[in-house]
């Protein structure tokens, strides 16, 4: 019996050949993911001058690239360490649970988003918005579209080369080709599992600063040329046509290179112990990064609401700024609430630590009573 138990433990354990970073939260990841969440929110509000502050206007990559890369990095870091310390089975089941949480969030967001668009179209007689946000088919074929949504239909570079993608509904293909965008996710995972150490000589090299800076400048010029015709006229047509339009769907190679250069330079000039990470001004961004899923879902819904408010308002620059800042404030509110709620839940599960957690939160014992006792009542 003892031998069978030892054999089972031996099978459950998984040897991982990886160099994981030291334990402890890397606030750079939270800060950058918060920046990505804010950028994704602003970029999804059409006709909004405020989104000019996001990186998509000054280079080939944008917040989406950053978000996917960090997701791969953190997933490999968390579940890789879990598999190493507790075995493959435990790590795989925790990973599967996380995938399920993301799927449920997708379904809930789809339902709320479609309901919001339908409400606006019905009560404000704004039928065109159904077509703008691809919800019209849900009105005509609700059961079919709900099924398509549940199966996630509503390229590595081989996918880009051979045209691989997944079908979308009612027509077309996924905007983010998963066969291509998995490259950034896997690059993030590789960086977390030892790739960062491999790249350390490159990060410390002066050539990175010179060549990387030159490429970022080139990307800046090519990106601005798409907006300013006077600049575009100075660039040879064959050269401009190579980089425009920016192929986001299939994750163009020049886009990946742009992101990699940015990531290496950020790692070089902003180390893990950078003092700026403790600045109060960055705390809202860090909190939004720590509560990434919550903030992302709220941001997708808010982007539609902000767009609708812009269409029924004067649409002046002042209105655009006010609406955008209000949306950012709501995202921060959702993040701070999620952080506070998570700590309260931990305190409730460990009654002996309730007083310590409450003292740190600056809350009162009445708050715990309102939230419910240890049994959840």
ZISUL-V98720 format. One record per backbone hydrogen bond with DSSP energy under -0.5 kcal/mol. CO is the residue of the C=O (numbers start at 1). NH is the residue of the N-H. If there is no record, write none. Layout:
CO_NH + CO_NH
This chain:
1_5 + 2_6 + 3_7 + 4_8 + 5_9 + 6_10 + 7_11 + 8_12 + 9_13 + 12_88 + 14_16 + 15_17 + 16_18 + 18_20 + 25_27 + 26_29 + 26_30 + 27_31 + 28_32 + 29_33 + 30_34 + 31_35 + 32_36 + 33_37 + 34_38 + 35_39 + 36_40 + 37_41 + 38_42 + 39_43 + 40_44 + 41_44 + 42_45 + 44_46 + 45_48 + 47_49 + 48_51 + 49_52 + 50_53 + 51_54 + 54_57 + 55_58 + 62_66 + 63_67 + 64_68 + 65_69 + 66_70 + 67_71 + 68_72 + 69_73 + 70_74 + 71_75 + 72_76 + 73_77 + 74_78 + 75_79 + 76_80 + 77_81 + 78_82 + 79_83 + 80_84 + 81_85 + 82_86 + 83_14 + 83_87 + 87_91 + 88_92 + 89_93 + 90_94 + 91_95 + 92_96 + 93_97 + 94_98 + 95_99 + 96_100 + 97_101 + 98_102 + 99_103 + 100_104 + 101_105 + 102_106 + 103_107 + 104_108 + 105_109 + 106_110 + 107_111 + 108_112 + 109_113 + 110_114 + 111_115 + 112_116 + 113_117 + 114_118 + 115_119 + 116_120 + 117_121 + 118_122 + 119_123 + 120_124 + 120_126 + 121_126 + 125_127 + 126_129 + 127_130 + 127_131 + 128_131 + 128_132 + 129_133 + 130_135 + 130_136 + 131_134 + 135_138 + 135_139 + 136_139 + 136_140 + 137_141 + 141_145 + 142_146 + 143_147 + 144_148 + 145_149 + 146_150 + 147_151 + 148_153 + 148_154 + 149_152 + 153_169 + 155_160 + 155_180 + 156_159 + 156_160 + 157_161 + 158_162 + 159_163 + 159_164 + 166_174 + 172_168 + 175_177 + 176_178 + 177_180 + 177_181 + 178_182 + 179_156 + 180_183 + 181_184 + 181_185 + 182_186 + 183_187 + 184_188 + 185_189 + 186_190 + 187_191 + 188_192 + 189_193 + 190_195 + 191_194 + 191_196 + 192_21 + 193_19 + 194_197 + 194_198 + 195_199 + 197_200 + 199_203 + 200_204 + 201_205 + 202_205 + 205_208 + 205_209 + 206_210 + 207_211 + 207_212 + 208_212 + 209_213 + 210_214 + 211_215 + 212_216 + 213_217 + 214_218 + 215_219 + 216_220 + 217_221 + 218_222 + 219_223 + 220_224 + 221_225 + 222_226 + 223_226 + 224_227 + 224_228 + 227_229 + 228_231 + 228_232 + 229_233 + 231_234 + 232_235 + 236_240 + 237_241 + 238_242 + 239_242 + 239_243 + 240_243 + 240_244 + 246_248 + 247_252 + 248_251 + 249_177 + 252_255 + 252_256 + 253_257 + 254_258 + 255_259 + 256_260 + 257_261 + 258_262 + 259_263 + 260_264 + 261_265 + 262_266 + 263_267 + 264_268 + 265_269 + 266_270 + 271_274 + 274_277 + 275_278 + 276_279 + 279_282 + 280_283 + 282_286 + 283_287 + 284_288 + 285_289 + 286_290 + 287_291 + 289_292 + 291_295 + 292_296 + 293_297 + 294_298 + 295_299 + 296_300 + 297_301 + 298_302 + 299_303 + 300_304 + 301_305 + 302_306 + 303_307 + 304_308 + 305_309 + 306_310 + 307_311 + 308_312 + 309_313 + 310_313 + 316_320 + 317_321 + 318_322 + 319_323 + 320_324 + 321_325 + 322_326 + 323_327 + 324_328 + 325_329 + 326_330 + 327_331 + 328_332 + 329_333 + 330_334 + 331_335 + 332_336 + 333_337 + 334_338 + 335_339 + 336_340 + 337_341 + 338_342 + 339_343 + 340_344 + 341_345 + 342_346 + 343_347 + 344_348 + 345_349 + 346_350 + 350_353 + 351_354 + 353_357 + 354_358 + 355_359 + 356_360 + 357_361 + 358_362 + 358_363 + 364_367 + 364_368 + 365_369 + 366_370 + 367_371 + 368_372 + 373_376
